[in-house]
């Protein structure tokens, strides 16, 4: 996911500037030579399938050694080690802030790379033995662990093993992405076939929702090892190029269990999280907008699932007004033309679509 409150390119530049400044400043932390090198995230060639994963997500090293994570994807990630019992902060806040590459991770410190992507790297040193949980502050189900042993203990794996694990897990996750993409397309097509006749009689439909269905991404949470969890996310509108008639309604549904998306027409808002003021809630809780001409703006706000059920969390009511979590967005088109839209979070990965409206 990208933070559109600030340009991701600007943030990436800032992150690199911070790293280089730390390296040349007199008080900078010396970067130890990394004994283990791994990656944060993987993607398909077209960037449409994203493995939101540390590859691999479980490591064993000796105290005093370091680990370097490379960030090869267009999607942003963080490498973050929070203090024990520290409340998880938003990724924009961090520890607060970021720490220089080469920073030591201890039970008393928080270490945070800040958001990185596109070939950047970040190193963490582990001066003392212990077990350290690794998280990405951008993606809540992207976790791992680093086991730091005393120098007298034998390490169970070497760099060659981690390289093989990373390649194998990457291949498995991206293959899952291809499978999910086919499934998301099939679900949208099935919805179109089963409910397309309802467009002839909107009175029998849920607030005018049509059989013109689009899947707004799809994903799954997996546990590739005992070290943590990963997410496979398809960053695409499936059936994203459709043709409808004037007066018809298109329904977008996010099938990803954790990754939010938006459906954004026209001018992209500075903050895409809330729905734009013109958006209303249908009786079943779905968000709904009406566009009277091409070029006008509307924004669904974040479309995402409610957080997974956890003890201590308040129950979320489906269809709440205003909805706190919603997966569906409907738009009724009142005049012919070509209506282009994007996901404001992932358009740089190619998540774009078009609705062609004919008389």
ABEGO torsion letter per residue (X at the ends): XBBAABBAAAAAAAAAAAAAAAAABAABBBBBBBABBBBBEBBBAAGABBBBBBOBABBBBBBGBBBBBBBABABBBBBBBBBBGBBBBBAAAEOBEBBBBGBBBBAABBBBAEBBBGGBBBBBBBABBEBBBBBBAABAABBBBBBBBBAABBBABBAAAAAAAAAAAAAAAAAAAAAAAAAAAAAAAAAAAAAAAAAABAAABBGGBBABBBBBEBBBBBBABAAEBBBBBBBBBBGABBBBBBGBBBBBBBABAABBBBBBBEBBBABAABBBAABBBBAAGBBBBBBABBGBBBBAEBBBBBBBBBBGBBBBBBGBOBBABBABBBBBBABBEBBBBBBAAAAAAGBBBBBBBBX
